Amino acid sequence: MRRALLLPLALATVACATAVPESAAPLLLRFQPPERGGPIMLPEASPSGVIDLTRPCVALEIRPGHLSTIITTAEARLGRDSKGLYLQYRDRRFRHGSSVKGGGGHYDTIPLGFGPLDAPVPEACSTGPYLIFYGIEPFVPSSLPPQSPPPPGPVLIRYKPATEAGPEVFRMAVVSGTLDFGGQCVRLRDPSGLPRLVVTSAGSQLDWDEQGPFLRSGEDNLRHGDEVQAGGGEIGGRLIPSEIAGDIPTGCEAGPFVEAIGIQRYRPSSGPPDSPLQP
């Protein structure tokens, strides 16, 4: 009789162990594949960091305390085995805390200009920042610069110097507005809120520090949301590729554009016009 009771008891114990619910997995944000409208070209920066699978959406810790929600390609997926959750990219599996590197770029808002995602973004992951991240592979920390900050997210469209076939004469109007680093390329929102892609001189450049990307223009270091003014004017139509330094990113080719030369912080005493950008 005692043996007959032990077997049901053992089976009940096993049943209870396998019935323990597993914790909910985070959501992996992914673009649709190209045949469903997903991207065929992606930004080419080289982000790296540590995989985080504890948040509502899969994230990458760029440096201690600074995380970005990952948006990756259809080649990635989440799975679970006897060791727990993992992120799989092609034939490689990465666990929480894995050090990885890949291609991509940083964005303040969801970069939908590259194509649709394969699922809605949950409210818990709707505030950013975001990291397009693909070609994921392990990295050896000793092979990278220590505490390297993330590369700047948006692209700054610049003219070539005049000595290299860049324009010799610029527009003469005054433009003003708010710098916007939230898209694929740097934009200027005029006082009415209308955004235009910035085209500036060869002497301006994007750089980054512990606070993120900034535009270095003369003596000013200008950040997302700063009010600025410059010489220039609205550019009608498309840009002339031979005048532009580097390639114009896909998604920034059609404009609209504004030429902004000598960008500086808006100072009320200089009195820029309180009106939309004018040609």
C-alpha positions in Angstrom: 0.0 0.0 0.0 2.8 2.4 0.9 4.5 1.8 -2.5 1.2 2.5 -4.3 0.9 5.9 -2.6 4.5 6.9 -3.3 4.1 6.8 -7.1 1.1 9.1 -7.4 2.9 11.5 -5.0 6.1 11.5 -7.1 4.1 12.1 -10.3 2.2 15.0 -8.6 5.6 16.5 -7.6 6.9 16.3 -11.2 3.7 17.8 -12.5 3.9 20.7 -10.2 7.6 21.4 -11.2 6.8 21.5 -14.9 3.6 23.6 -14.4 5.4 26.6 -12.9 4.7 29.4 -15.4 7.7 30.9 -17.1 8.3 34.7 -16.8 7.0 36.7 -19.7 9.6 37.3 -22.4 10.4 40.8 -23.7 9.3 41.9 -27.1 11.9 42.0 -29.9 11.1 44.9 -32.3 11.9 43.9 -35.9 11.4 45.4 -39.3 9.4 43.5 -41.8 11.5 41.6 -44.4 12.2 43.5 -47.6 9.6 41.6 -49.6 7.0 43.0 -47.2 8.2 46.6 -47.4 11.1 46.3 -44.9 14.4 48.1 -45.4 17.0 47.1 -48.0 19.5 49.6 -46.7 20.3 50.4 -43.1 22.6 52.9 -41.2 26.3 51.8 -41.1 27.5 53.0 -37.7 29.1 50.3 -35.4 27.3 50.2 -32.1 28.3 47.8 -29.4 27.2 47.0 -25.8 25.5 44.4 -23.6 22.3 42.6 -24.3 19.5 43.3 -21.8 16.5 40.8 -21.8 14.9 42.1 -18.6 13.0 45.1 -20.0 9.6 45.2 -21.8 11.5 45.2 -25.1 15.0 43.8 -25.9 17.6 46.5 -25.3 21.3 47.2 -25.6 23.2 48.8 -22.8 25.5 51.1 -24.7 27.4 52.1 -21.5 26.5 51.7 -17.8 23.0 53.0 -17.2 22.3 54.1 -20.8 20.1 51.6 -22.7 18.5 51.8 -26.2 15.6 49.6 -27.4 16.7 47.4 -30.2 15.0 47.4 -33.6 16.5 44.6 -35.7 15.9 42.7 -38.9 13.7 39.7 -39.6 16.7 37.4 -39.2 16.6 37.8 -35.4 14.2 36.0 -33.0 13.8 35.3 -29.3 13.8 31.8 -27.9 14.0 29.9 -24.7 15.8 26.6 -23.8 16.9 24.9 -20.6 19.3 27.8 -19.8 16.6 30.4 -20.2 15.9 33.2 -22.7 18.2 34.0 -25.6 18.3 36.3 -28.6 19.2 34.4 -31.8 20.7 36.2 -34.8 21.2 33.8 -37.7 23.0 30.8 -36.1 24.3 32.6 -33.0 22.6 32.8 -29.6 23.1 35.6 -27.1 22.0 35.6 -23.4 21.2 38.4 -21.1 24.5 40.1 -20.4 26.3 39.0 -23.6 28.7 41.6 -25.1 27.8 42.1 -28.8 28.5 44.4 -31.7 26.9 45.0 -35.1 25.8 47.6 -37.6 23.2 50.2 -37.0 22.4 53.7 -35.7 20.9 55.6 -32.8 17.5 57.4 -32.9 15.5 59.4 -30.4 12.2 58.3 -32.0 11.1 55.1 -33.8 12.8 55.3 -37.3 9.8 54.3 -39.4 11.4 55.9 -42.4 13.2 52.6 -43.0 10.1 50.6 -43.3 7.3 49.0 -41.2 7.8 46.9 -38.1 6.4 43.4 -37.8 4.4 44.2 -34.6 3.0 47.2 -32.8 5.3 48.9 -30.3 4.0 48.5 -26.8 3.4 51.6 -24.7 6.2 50.6 -22.3 8.7 50.8 -25.2 7.2 53.9 -26.9 9.6 56.6 -25.5 13.0 55.6 -26.9 15.8 56.0 -27.4 16.1 53.3 -30.1 18.9 51.5 -31.8 18.7 49.9 -35.3 20.9 46.9 -34.7 21.7 44.1 -37.2 24.6 41.8 -38.1 24.9 41.0 -34.4 28.0 39.1 -33.3 30.1 38.7 -30.2 32.9 41.1 -29.4 35.9 40.9 -27.2 35.9 44.1 -25.1 39.7 44.4 -25.2 39.5 44.9 -28.9 37.4 48.1 -28.6 38.2 51.5 -27.2 37.3 51.6 -23.5 33.9 53.3 -22.6 33.3 54.3 -26.2 30.2 56.5 -26.5 27.6 55.8 -29.1 28.1 57.2 -32.5 25.8 60.1 -33.5 22.4 59.0 -34.8 21.4 61.4 -37.5 23.4 62.3 -40.6 24.4 65.9 -41.2 24.2 66.7 -45.0 27.2 69.0 -45.9 28.4 70.7 -49.0 31.9 69.9 -50.3 34.4 72.7 -49.9 34.5 75.1 -52.9 37.9 73.7 -53.8 36.4 70.3 -54.3 33.4 71.2 -56.5 31.3 72.6 -53.7 29.2 75.7 -54.2 31.0 79.1 -54.1 28.0 81.2 -53.4 25.3 80.6 -50.7 21.8 82.0 -50.3 21.5 85.3 -48.4 18.3 85.0 -46.4 18.1 84.5 -42.6 16.7 81.2 -41.4 15.8 80.3 -37.9 14.1 77.4 -36.0 14.7 74.4 -33.8 17.3 71.7 -34.4 15.8 68.2 -34.7 18.1 65.2 -34.3 15.1 62.7 -34.2 15.2 61.6 -37.8 17.6 60.0 -40.1 19.1 63.3 -41.0 19.5 66.6 -39.1 16.4 68.8 -39.6 15.4 72.4 -38.8 11.9 73.0 -37.7 10.8 76.6 -38.5 8.7 78.6 -36.0 5.5 77.1 -37.5 6.9 73.6 -36.8 7.5 72.6 -40.5 10.7 70.4 -40.7 13.3 70.7 -43.4 16.5 68.8 -43.9 19.6 70.9 -43.1 22.3 71.3 -45.8 25.2 73.2 -44.3 28.9 74.0 -45.0 31.9 71.7 -44.9 33.1 73.3 -41.7 30.1 72.1 -39.6 30.1 68.6 -38.2 28.3 66.3 -35.8 30.1 65.0 -32.8 29.1 63.3 -29.5 29.9 63.3 -25.8 28.4 61.7 -22.7 25.2 63.7 -23.3 24.7 62.4 -26.9 25.2 64.0 -30.3 25.7 67.7 -30.9 26.4 69.9 -33.9 29.7 71.7 -33.8 29.4 75.0 -35.7 32.0 77.7 -35.0 32.1 78.2 -31.3 28.7 76.7 -30.6 27.9 73.1 -29.6 24.3 72.8 -30.5 22.0 70.0 -29.4 18.5 68.6 -30.3 15.9 71.2 -29.3 18.2 74.2 -29.4 16.9 77.3 -31.1 19.2 78.4 -33.8 19.6 80.9 -36.7 21.8 80.9 -39.8 22.2 82.4 -43.2 20.7 80.6 -46.2 17.3 79.8 -47.5 14.9 77.2 -48.8 16.3 74.9 -51.5 13.8 74.1 -54.2 13.8 70.6 -55.6 16.6 68.0 -55.1 20.2 68.5 -54.2 23.1 68.3 -56.7 24.9 65.1 -55.6 28.3 66.3 -57.0 28.2 69.2 -54.5 27.5 67.1 -51.4 30.2 65.5 -49.3 29.5 61.7 -49.1 26.3 60.0 -50.0 22.8 61.4 -49.2 21.1 58.7 -47.1 18.1 56.9 -48.5 15.1 58.6 -47.0 16.7 62.0 -47.1 17.0 62.4 -50.9 13.6 64.0 -51.6 13.8 66.9 -49.1 12.4 69.4 -48.5 15.8 71.1 -47.8 17.0 74.3 -46.2 20.5 75.8 -46.7 21.8 76.8 -43.3 25.3 78.3 -43.3 27.1 79.5 -40.1 24.5 78.0 -37.8 24.6 79.6 -34.3 22.5 79.7 -31.2 19.6 82.0 -31.4 20.2 85.2 -29.5 17.2 87.5 -29.0 19.3 90.6 -29.5 20.0 89.6 -33.0 16.3 89.5 -33.8 15.7 86.8 -36.4 12.3 87.1 -38.1 9.5 85.3 -36.3 8.2 83.6 -39.4 8.6 80.4 -41.4 11.7 79.8 -43.3 11.9 82.0 -46.4 13.9 81.4 -49.6 
